[in-house]
Amino acid sequence: MTAGKGNRLVLANTGELHNRIEVMSARIRELEEALRQMHSENSDLPHPLLADSITVISHDSPESPSSSNSPEHTLLPSNKDNPDSVIDAFGTLTIGTRGETIFMSGTARSEYLIQPPLKQQPKPPFSETFPRLSKEILGAWLPGTENVPFDNGLRQPVFSYLPPLSEAIRLSEIYLEWGKALWNPLTRSELFDNVLGSVYRANCYEAIPGPHDLSLLFSIFSLATLFDFDKPSYAVEAQEYHILSQVSMHFTSPCTETSVHTVIALVHIVQYLELSDLEMDSSKSYVFIGLGVKLGYRIGLHLSSARWKLSDAVVQQRSSAFWQLFMMDTWISFYAGRPPNVSPDWVDAPYPNDDFVVIDKGKKEMSGHMWTWQFSRLLHHVMVNAFGAKTPTYSTILELDRKIRDFPVPPHLQPRCDDEELTDAVVLVNVQRLLLLTNKETTLLNIHRRYFTQALQDQPNDLLKHKYGPSVMAMYRSAWRVIESHSQAARRFPKAIERLNLFWSHALSAAIVMCMLVNRAPQSSIASFSLRELDVVYEVFQKSAPNSKPAAVLLDSVTKVWKKGHDAVDRPHYDDQSSLSRAELDRLGGGKTHLISQASPTPSSATPPSVHSSPSEAESCRRASEFDIHPRIMQDMRVFDQFEQPLFMTNGSADSSESFYQEMSDVQFSGSSIYGAEVYSGHPQVLNTFHPAQPYGASYGVPEAPVLDAAWHNFVEQLGF
């Protein structure tokens, strides 16, 4: 410290000071490691001087991530001081023969990783696929390009493809009905008065008031046709309406004449691409949603519209459009394994205040749309903190796990065990409940994936005693719930599930988790139950493939995963070259760093930034503090300790297996829902805040004893039916 002007003390030679700190820190770490190795030779317990409270900066210090109340301002620690940063899980980079490149991180959907997009399959000419559309319209569409050439002569031909008014009204009703579960539709008055009405009152394209109302209407028809049960699934008419929507979008440049309807049309185009994607390629969706985000910025959707004293109806429309845009951008980026386009630091648009559901006795609850918007806000926070350039600490992962599990769900969207008649309305509600359940479970699967893989590599015979044992348990639990809920849905309302490719994608991802457990840890207590779930997935795909295109497309991949799991048990020393290799399984299930090049078609592991050595026995026993682990995970780990048994018993194992199955299904905590937190109370949540609204159901570190209710009813409740 040197004296400055006014006798103030000024810090001098900061560079030299930082160098000394680095040297001293490195020396301290070397001494700690030497002490750890010497002490482990004489004791299984950690040395008192190596306690976390001494070796790790206190969470209450000003430099700690938890010192900030807002998770958006959390600063991740430097990778240099993070023992978890050496985990090799940077994703897959695919390079074609001409240098065309695609990157997907570990959160990418499994089918995207199994079938890299650079592998283009030969397709029939578009004129044969869409015989109703002219060559000029198909030429203007040019799939795969952003710059669509505009021809003034196409306006009237495209306009002439509008269906009769009666059919337009029927499709609009389907759009409004299924929008309750899968997308946020226009209001009935906005759709019929301002969109459909204005288009059908016009006698030509030029007479339509809005610049992109025609594109919006065609996008509505494309979504509705996907769920028109009078037509086969993935009917060609749906794709034709989608093409017409894209072509008419460019009749007036969306970049120069942007309206709220322009953005909504782009969101619907993206939603169609996601719901109809049988080519396993998210590139188009990612590009279109990026354009939608920038156009939304252009018209200020990300800001509170009340600033400009707009009418309440307009404010609600703009808010609804923005949060639908935000939700789609976040999930598409998550599933594509790429950064999101929206930065919350620039957002102050409020949630719409009219999106609630009125239930019995006039009580209001949060709608499914509002839940997905708020959960996508949490998902964005998870992506920034768990999948950024810097690898987070394991305590950060466990903290995110808590926030996800404790995110409240409104009671009417909680699982039900009522034996209801499956009317159209009941099917819609069940689809929405399944969507909410899988949103949570797939997020949990992805945040734990890399640690799950590391535990399989380090300690396959005693997974739950590895320091990442909680991640192993979390992965199994989430994969189990995805598989069982999908199986029940495919059995109860197959016609709806057969058209929803996202649920089949999640089932494949869950199957890969189960396969990794069986293949990499066949002697563990978890393996036999994982093999059972593999059989469940395989059976569902086999039965559904004749009627479901998503199931048929993914059946080959599921069959390979199922066969790989059974080979590990039935033929442990047999290496089937036609099946998945160990490296490929790690890439699909754990996000391992891989390079796929046309010059060397076999996926190859890239060199990780540092080498991860297997933990010592003492270090493996030092699992994450029970204060950090969610009570749900702790209880599940106790269940596996209780039902631990020799692998694949042939005699007397049925009762034990059934008891385990019921225990995993029934266990709950007092005062807590099956999601691990109190249900939504009806009070508005604070934007940008993701702390539990209610206390956890058990004291930290000492979870309460499980409450076992009627087995079947609670099992069905957990599955969401």
N, C-alpha and C positions, 0 to 999 in steps of 0.2 A: 504494500500500500504506500502511495506517495502523496504528499500534500499538494492539493490543487488550489485554484482560485478560491478565495474566501476561506482558506484553511480546511476545505472539504477533502476527504480522503478519496483518492482515485485508484482503482485497480489497474496496476501496470503489469506488463509482460504476461498477458493472459495466455498467449500461445505456449510459453514455457511452462506455465502452471498446468495447462491441460495435458501437456506431454508428461509431466511428472505424475499427474493423476492416472493417466493410462498405464504408465510403467508400474506404479504401485498397485493398481487394480489387477493387472496381469500377474504380478508377483503373489498377491493375496489368493487369487484363484488357483495358482500352482500349489501353494501351500495347503489350501483347503483340499485339493484333490489328493495330495500326498497323504494328508491326515486321514481322509476317507478310506483310501486303499489300505493303509496300515491298520486302521481300527477295524475294518471289515474282516481281517484275518482272525481276530479274537472275539468278535461279537457281531450278532445280527442286528443289533440296535444301533441307530446313528449316534455319533459322538455328540455330546451336549453342545460343543462349540460349532457344530454344523447344523444346528436347528434353523428352520426357515426364518424364525423371527430375528436371527442374527445375520444370516447370509443374504437375506433378501431385504431390499428397502421396504420399510413399513408402508402398508397400504394407506396409512393416514398421513403420510408426509405430503408436502405440497407437490412433489414431483410424481406422486402416484396417480395412475389412471383413475382410481376411484375417488380422488379428491374433488373431481368436478361432478356436479350434479347432472350435467347434460352429457349423455353418452356420445353426442356428436363431437365433443371437444376432447374425447379420450385420446391420450397420446400413447401410442404403443411403444414399448421399450425397444432399445436398439437390439438388433439381432446378435450383436457381438456378445451381449450379456444374457441372452435368452437361450437356455439349454434346449428348448423345443424347436429352435430355428433351424436345426440341422435336418429336420425331417424332409425327405425328398418327395414333394408333392406339388409340382408346378404345372402339371397338365400335359397335354399332347399338342405337338406342333407337326402339322402335315404339310409337306412340300411336294408339289407336282413337278413334272418333267420340264415345264417352262417357267418354273419359279413361282407359280401361283401357290399361295400359302394360307393356311387356316390354323388359328390357335383356339383351343378350348381348354379351360382350366378344369380342375377336379370336380366342379359343381355341374359340369355339362351332363345332359341326359345320357343315359347309358347307350341308347340306340345311336346317338350321334357319334359316340366313341367307337362303337362296334363297326359301323359302316361309315368311314370317313367320307365327307361330301365330295372329295376329288374323284372318287370312283363313280363315274357317270355311266349309268346303264343305257343301252340303246332304247330309244323311244320311237313309237310310230309317228308319222307326220301329224301336225296339229289339225290339219284338215280332216283327217280320219278320226281323231279323238273328239273333235267338236264340229260335226258336220253341219250344225245349224248356223254357225257363224261364218261370215264371208272371209275370204283370204285377206282382204284389206284390213278388216278389224283384227284378225289374228296377227297380221304383220305389224300393226300399230302397237299390239300388246308387247311383243318381243320379250318374253319372260327372261329374267336374269339381267336385264339392263335397266339403268336408271333413266336415261334420256329417251323418252318415247317420242318418235317423230309425230308431229301433229298435222293432220290433213283436214281442212275445213269440210271436205266432202263426206267425212265420217259422222258428222254431228247428227244428221237426220237418220241415216241407217241405224246408228246405235239407239237413237230415240225410239225407233220403230220396234225395237226388241222388247219394249215394255209389255208385260203380260196384260190380259184384260183386267179391268178394274176389279171384278169379283175375285179373280185369282190374287191380285195385289193385296186386297183386303184380307184374304185368307192367310197369305204369307205374313202379313203384318201382325196378325193375331198370334201366329206361331212365334214370331220374333219377340213380341211382348211377353208371351207366356214363358218361353225358355230363357228370356233375358232375366227373369227373376232369379235364376240359379247361376247362369254362366256369364252373363255380361250385363252391364248397366244400360238398359235400353233408353231410348227417348221416351218422354212421357207420352201417354196416349194422345193428349191434345196436340202436342208438338208434332208427333208423327202424322196424325191424320189431317190436321189443319194446315200446318206449315210446310210439310215435306210432301207426303203423298198427294194431298189436295192441290198444292201449287203445281206439282209436276203434271198431274192428270188434267188440271184445268188448262194447261198450256197446249197449244196445237202444234208446237215445234220447239226445238231446243232453245232458240233465242228468246222465247216467251217465258222461260222458267226464271223466277226472280233471283234465286240464289245461284252463285257461280258453280257450286259443287253439290247442289241438291240432287241432281240426277245420279251422280256418283254415290252419294249417301244412300239413295233409295235402292240402287242395284246392290250395294253392300249389305243392306238389310235383307233383301231377297236371298242373297247367297247364304247368309247365316241361317235364315228360316228354312231354306231347302235342306240344309244338313240335318234338320230335326223334323222334317216332314215325313211322318211314318207312312204316308201313302206312296212314298217313293223309296227305292232301295237306298241303303246307306251309301254315302259319298256319290250321290247321283250326279251325272254329267251336267244337269241343269244348274247345280250349285256352282260348279266351276265356271260355267258360261256366264252366270250373273257376276261372278268375281272378276272375270276378264272384262266384262262391260263396265264394271265399276272402275277398274284401273284405267281403262282407255278414256272414259269420260272424265276422269279426274284431271286429265291434261288438256281438255278442251279450253279451259281457262287456267293459266299457270297458278298452281297453289302457292308459289313463292311470291307472287305479286298481288293476288287477290285472295287473302286468307280470311276465313270466317270460322266461327265455332263449328259450323257444320263441316267445314273442310277437315278440321282436326278429328271430329267424331267419325267422319268417313274413313280417314286413315287408320284410326283405332279399330274400326270394324274390319277393314281390310286385313290388318294384322291378326285380329282375332280369328278370322276365317283361315288364314294361313296356318295358325297354330292348331286349330281344331281339325283341319283337313290334311295335315302334314303326314303323308305316307312315304315321303322320300328321305326322311331322317336328315333334314337340313334346315337349320334355323337362320341361315344367312339372310334370306329375304325378309323375314320378320324383323331381324335386328336392324336392317337398313331402313325399313319402312317406319319402325317405331322411332328411330333416330330422327328421321325427317319430321315425324309428327311432333316430337318434343321440341324441335327447333321452331316449327310453325306455332306451337303453343306459346313458346317464349315470345315469338314475334307479335302476338296479339295480347300478351300480358296475362295469360291464364294462370301463371304461377303466383300472381299477386292478388291480394284481396280486392275484389271488384267493387266493394262498397266504397272504396276511396273516391270513385268517380260518380258516386250517387246514382248508380244504375238502379233500375227497378229490381224488386226482390226476385221476380221470376228469372230475370237475366243473370243476377248474381248466383242463384242456385244452379242454373244451367252451366255457367262457366265453372263454378266450383266442382260440379259433378263431372264435367268433361276433363278438368285437370286431374282429378284424383283417379279417374279411370285411366288416363294417359300415364300417370305416375305408376299405378299398379302394373299395367302391362309392360312398361319399360323395365321395371325392377325384376319382374318374374322372367321376362324373356332374356334379360342379361344374365340372370342367375342360371337359367337352364342352358344358355349358350356358353356359359363359363367365361363371360366377358364383363368389363366394367359397365355400370349403368350410365345412361346419358343425363339423368337429372341429378343436380346437386341440391340437397335440401337447404344448404346455406343461402340459397337465393329464393326460397319459397316461403311465402306467408299466406297462401290461399287457405282459407278455413275449409273444414269439411262442410258439406251441405247440411243445413240444419233441419231438413225435412225428410231425411232418409231413415225413418224408423218404422217398425212393424207394430201394429196394435193387436194385442192378444186379448185373452179373457179379461172381462171387467174393465175394459178401456186402458189397461196398462200398456205402456210403450216399451219396446225393447229395440236394441240396435239391430238394424237390418243386416242381412248377409253381405250386401255390398259395402256397407259402412265397415263391417268387420274386415273384409278383404283389403279395403283401403288402409285401415289402421295397421293391419298386420304387415302389409307391404312396406309400410314405414319402418316397422321393426326389422323386416327383412333387409332393407337398405342399410340400416345400422349394423346388422350382422355381417353383410357383405363387406362393408368398409373395415370392420374390426377383425374379421376372421379370414378374409381372402384378399387383403391388400398386399402390397409389395413386401411388407415386413410381416414375418410370421409371428402370430400372437403367442403370448405365454399360455400355458395350459390353464392357469387360473382364469384367464380371460375367456377361454372356451367354456369353462364350467359356469362362469357368470352369464354368458350368452345363453347357455343351456337353460339356466333358471328363468331368464326373461322369456324365452320361447314357451317353456312349459307353463309358466304362470300367466301367460297372456290370456285374459278372460274370454270366455265364449258365452254369448247370450243364451238363456235357458231354452228358448224354442229351437235353437240349433245344436243343443246338446244331444247326445245319443239317446234314443228311446228304445224301450223294449215292448212297446205297445204292438199288439198283433193287428195292425191296421189293414183295412182293405186297400189294395194298391190302386187307388185312383190316380189320374194324371197329376193332380195337385200333390198327393203324397209322394209320388215318384220324384217330382221336382224338389221337394223338401229333402228327401233322402239323398238325392244327388248333391245338393248343396251341403248337407251335413258331411258327406263323404269328401267333398272338396275341401272343407275346412280341416277335417282330420288329416288328410294327406298333405295339406299345406304345412301343417306343423311337423308332421313326421318326416317329410322329405327335407325340411330345413335342418332338423336334428341329425338326420343321416349325413348330410353334407358337412356340418361343422365338426363331426366326430370322425369322419372318414380317414383322415391322414393318421390320426393317433391309433385308431383301430388297426390299420395296416401295420403300424410300427409294433404294436403289441403282438400281432400274429408272427411277425418276423423274430422278435426277441424272445418270447416266452410262450410258445404255442401250447405247452402242456399244462400251464397254470395261468390262463389268461386273466382271470379276475384278480390275481394278486400282482399283476404288473402295475406299474405306476399309472398306465393308461387304461387300467381295468374298467373304470367307469365308462370310458368311451366304448369298450367292447360291449358292455351291458346295454348302453344306450343304443348302439347300432342294432343289436339283436332285437331289442324291444320295439324299436321303430319299424324295422323290417317285418317283424311278426305282425304288428298292427296293420301295416299296409297290405300284407298278403291276406290276412284273415278278413279284413274289411272288403277287399276287392273280391275275394271268393264269395262272400255273402251277397255282395251287390250283383255279381254276375249270375248268381242263382235266383235272386229275388226279382230283379228287374233287368233282365238281359238285353231287351231291345234298346234301352237307353245306354247301358254301359258299352254295348257293342259299337256305338258311334262315338265314344269319347276316348280318343287315343291316349290322352294324358294319363288316365288311370292304368292303362296297360303298360305304359312306359314306367310308371312308378313300381308296378309289380315286377317288371324285369329288373329294375335296380335293387329291389328287395331280395330277389332271387340270387343275384350276384353276391350280396352280403352273406346269405345262407351258404352259398357254394364255397365262399372263401373260408368260412368257419369250418365246414366239413373237410375241405381239401387241405387247409393249412394247419388245422388243429384237430385231427381226427380223434385224439385221446382226451380231449377236453370234455368237461361235463356238459357243454353247450352243444356239441356236435350232433348228438343223436336227435335232439329236438329241431336242429336246423335242417337235418335231412328230411324230417317229417314235413316241414314247411316247403321244402323244395318239391316234394311230391304234390303238395296242394297246388302250388303254382303251375306245375307242369300239367296237371289234370285239367285245371281251368282253361289254360291256353288250348289244350288239345280239343276239349269239348266245344270251345267257342270259335275256333278257327274257321269252320265251314260257314259261319254266319257273320263273323266280325273281321273286317279287313285289318284293323290294327293287330288283332290277335294272330291273324294269318301271316302278316309281315314279320312279326317278332317271334313266331313259333320256332323257327330254326335256331335263333339265338337262345331262346329259353331251353330248347332241347339240348343244345351243347352245354349250357350251364348245368342242367339237371344231370346229364350224363357224366359230366366232370365230377359232380358231387358223389354220384353213386360209384364211379370208378375208384374214388379214394377209399371207399369202404369195401366194395366187393373185390376189386383188383388193385390193391395199393401199390404194387410194383409194376403195373402195366402203364406204359406211356403211349397213349393214343394220339398220334400226330394230327388226326383230323379234329381233335378236340381243342379246347382253349389251352394255351401254354401257361405256365406259371407267371411269366412276365406279363402276358396279356391280361390275365386275371387281376394282377396288381394294378395294371393301368386302368382297367374298367372299374374295379371296386375301390381302389385307394387313391386314384389321381396321380399315380407315379409319373415322374418326368420321363417322357418318351418322345422320340423323333420318328416320324413315319415319312420315308422318302421313296419316290418311285424308283430311284436307283437301287435302294435296298428295301424291298417291300415289307420285310419283317420288321415290326416295331422294335426299336432299339432303345435301351435306357440311356439317357443322356447322363453325363457326369455330374453328380450332385455337387453343390458348392463345398460341402464338407462331408467327412465320413462319420457315420453314426456308429459308435461302438455299443455293443450290448451292455446293458446296465449290470452292475454287480448285484449280487444277491441282496445285499443290504439296501441298495438303491431301489431295487424292484419292489421291496417290501414297503418302501416309503411312498405309499399311494397318496394321491391328493387328499388334503385334509377333509375330514367329514364335514367341516364347516362350509366347505365349498361345494360339496356334492349335493345334488337335489335329493330330498327324501325318497322320491319315486325310484331313483336309480339305486339308492342304498337298499331299499326294500327288495327290489328285484334281485340284487346280488345276494341278499340273505336267502331268498327263495332258491337260488341255484345251489347255494351251500347246503340247504336242507335236502334237496333232491339229487345231490351228486351221486352218480352211480357208475358202474363199469359201462364202457361204451357198447351200445347196441346189444343189450341183453336179449336173449331169445326166450328165456323162461322167467315168468313172474314179473315181467317189466310193464305189462299193460296197466296194472293198477297204479303203479308209481307214475307212469307217464300221464295217465288221466288226472291224477292228483296234482301233478305239476301244472298241467294245462289249466285246471280250475284255479290253482293258486295264482298263476300269472294273470288270469282273467278277473278274479274277484277282488284282489287286494286293493283297498282304498285307505285314505287317511281321514280321520274325524274332521268334519266341517269342511272338507275339501272335495271338489269335484274330481272326476276321473282325469281331468286335464292337469290336476295338481294345484289348482287355485280356486278361490271362490268364483262363482259364476258372475257374469256381468250384472251390475246392479241397476243399470239404467241411467247412471250419471255420466255426463260427457267426459271423455278422457282428455288429458292435456296433450297437445301436439308436441312432438319431440321428446316425450317422457316415456320411458319404458321400465319403470320400477314397478314391482308387484303392487297391485291395488290393495291386497289383503295380506295379512301375515300367513306364513306357510303353515301347513297343517300339523307340522311336528317341530319340536325344538331342534335347532341346529345341532347336528352331530348325534342326536339321540332320537331317531325316528320312532313314532308311536308304533305299538303293535298293530298289525293289519286287522282291519275289520272285515270279516268274511260274511257276506250276506248270501241270499239265495243264489246258487251258482249260475244257473242258466240265465236268469234275468240280468245279473250284472255283466255276464259275458256278452250278452246281446247289446247291452247298453254301451259297453266299451267299443264295440264294433260300429256303433252309430246307427243301429236299426231298432 
